[in-house]
Amino acid sequence: MSSLVDIQKKFLSAPHYAVVGASKDQTKFGTKVLKWYQARDKDVTPVHPRAHRFTSAQKEDELEGLKTIRSIAELSAPTETSISIVTPPKITLGILEKAKELDVPALWLQPGAEDEAVISYIKEHGLENKVIYGGPCILVEGDGIIRSLL
């Protein structure tokens, strides 16, 4: 099994990133994570279920100047995309299922995105070497990991 540091390095070595849970709300952690990638010139795609589906007042087709997709299934290169998940656990579980199906290389569950059901799913489906969970936050640890890759 890979160590947490190995998974974090694999996560931050990807050519593409996606953030599930970003929104127009600047105070939400999903948006802060999206901005973190942008500030580091990473190729990042926001994923929001309201993109392209609701009236213009409710749409979130674009977040922080980036085109939004509705689902990780719409990623152009899912096998080359690390995904940050900043969602409630019930939503996280569905994202993990789809990520497993798409063979996403690494996922980072931000604090609060998991519960016992999510952790059980990770363990039962052999995803421990692909998923960062249990507390580390990319906003706190990401820059140190990037420096370690140089």
Beta strands, then each sheet from edge to edge (+ up, - down):
strand 1: 16-20
strand 2: 44-47
strand 3: 62-63
strand 4: 66-67
strand 5: 81-85
strand 6: 107-109
strand 7: 131-132
sheet 1: 2+ 1+ 5+ 6+ 7+
sheet 2: 3+ 4-
end
